[in-house]
Amino acid sequence: MNTILVLKDGTEITLGDNSSRTHLLVVSASRSAMVAVWEKLTKDNLQSLQLKVEGQITGEYGDMLLVSETSTVDADGSVQTEFVIREKTDIEKLQELVAAQNVEIAALKEGQGVQDGAIDDLGVVTSTLAEQIEGGIQ
């Protein structure tokens, strides 16, 4: 049976028999090929997954994390790897939301600081012009 895992970026990874949603069994031709697969299992790419069996989507998942990787090298140099993934907990999802909001708040504070400086500069220029006008009228 041909089972494919499709990552968020569109990368397709062929899974071996007995793979599941959380235990991804992958056979790679070499260590470097295995590392290339491993490097694709990023936090961003695991945000949206599809499982396809014989070309048909059989499952869609999101908010997954890579937990572990276990590999063995066969005599012919091929690498048998089990990647274990899991869904993020509600607490992990909330922590990510809070972290993202903190970044947004910091950006807003920085922008407010720039705006406050511009308003101060405008006040100084306005005061200087007012003094010059008053001085010229007398």
C-alpha positions in Angstrom: 0.0 0.0 0.0 1.4 3.4 -1.0 1.1 5.8 2.0 2.3 9.4 1.6 2.6 12.1 4.3 2.2 15.6 2.9 3.7 18.4 4.9 2.5 22.0 5.0 5.1 23.1 2.4 3.9 20.4 0.0 6.8 18.0 0.6 5.7 14.4 0.2 7.3 11.6 2.3 6.6 8.0 1.5 5.8 6.0 4.6 6.6 2.4 5.2 4.1 -0.3 6.1 2.7 -0.2 9.7 3.1 3.6 9.8 0.5 5.5 11.8 -0.5 9.1 12.4 2.0 9.4 15.2 4.7 6.8 14.2 6.1 7.6 10.7 8.3 4.7 9.4 10.5 5.9 6.6 13.1 4.1 4.5 15.9 6.3 3.1 18.5 5.3 0.6 21.3 6.9 2.7 22.0 8.8 5.8 22.0 12.1 4.0 18.6 11.2 2.5 17.3 10.5 6.0 18.6 13.8 7.3 16.9 15.6 4.4 13.6 14.1 5.5 14.3 14.9 9.2 15.1 18.5 8.3 11.7 18.8 6.7 9.9 17.9 9.9 10.0 21.4 11.2 7.6 23.1 13.6 6.1 25.1 10.7 5.8 22.1 8.3 4.1 20.0 11.1 1.3 22.7 11.4 -0.7 21.1 8.6 -0.4 17.4 7.5 -2.2 15.2 5.1 -2.1 11.4 4.9 -2.7 9.9 1.5 -3.3 6.3 0.8 -3.1 5.3 -2.9 -3.5 9.0 -3.8 -6.6 9.6 -1.7 -6.5 11.8 1.4 -7.4 9.7 4.4 -6.6 12.2 7.2 -5.7 15.8 7.9 -3.9 16.8 11.0 -2.4 20.0 12.5 -0.5 21.4 15.4 1.9 18.4 15.5 5.4 18.2 17.1 8.4 16.0 16.4 9.1 14.0 19.6 11.9 11.6 18.6 13.8 9.9 15.8 15.2 6.5 15.9 17.3 5.1 13.0 19.1 2.0 12.1 21.5 1.6 9.1 21.1 -1.6 7.0 24.1 -3.4 5.5 23.3 -1.9 2.1 23.6 1.7 3.6 19.8 2.3 3.6 18.4 3.8 6.8 15.2 2.7 8.5 13.8 5.5 10.6 10.9 5.9 12.9 9.8 9.5 13.5 7.4 9.9 16.4 5.2 13.0 16.3 2.3 14.1 18.5 -0.3 16.8 18.6 0.5 19.8 20.7 -1.3 20.0 24.1 -3.7 22.8 24.8 -1.1 24.4 27.1 1.5 24.4 24.4 -0.9 26.0 22.0 -1.8 28.7 24.6 1.9 29.3 25.3 2.5 29.9 21.5 -0.4 32.4 21.4 0.9 34.3 24.4 4.4 34.4 22.9 3.0 35.7 19.6 1.0 38.3 21.5 4.1 39.4 23.4 5.9 40.0 20.2 3.0 42.0 18.9 2.9 44.1 22.1 6.6 44.8 21.9 6.3 45.9 18.3 3.4 48.2 19.2 5.4 49.7 22.1 8.3 50.3 19.8 6.0 52.0 17.3 4.4 54.1 20.1 7.9 55.2 21.2 8.6 56.4 17.6 5.3 58.2 17.5 5.8 59.8 20.9 9.2 61.1 19.7 7.7 62.6 16.6 5.0 64.3 18.6 7.6 65.8 21.0 9.6 67.0 18.0 6.5 68.6 16.5 5.8 70.3 19.8 9.3 71.8 19.9 9.0 73.1 16.3 5.5 74.5 17.0 6.8 76.3 20.1 9.8 77.7 18.3 7.6 79.0 15.4 5.1 80.5 17.9 7.9 82.3 19.7 9.3 83.6 16.4 5.9 84.8 15.3 5.2 86.5 18.6 8.6 88.1 18.5 8.0 89.4 15.0 4.5 90.9 15.8 5.7 93.1 18.7 
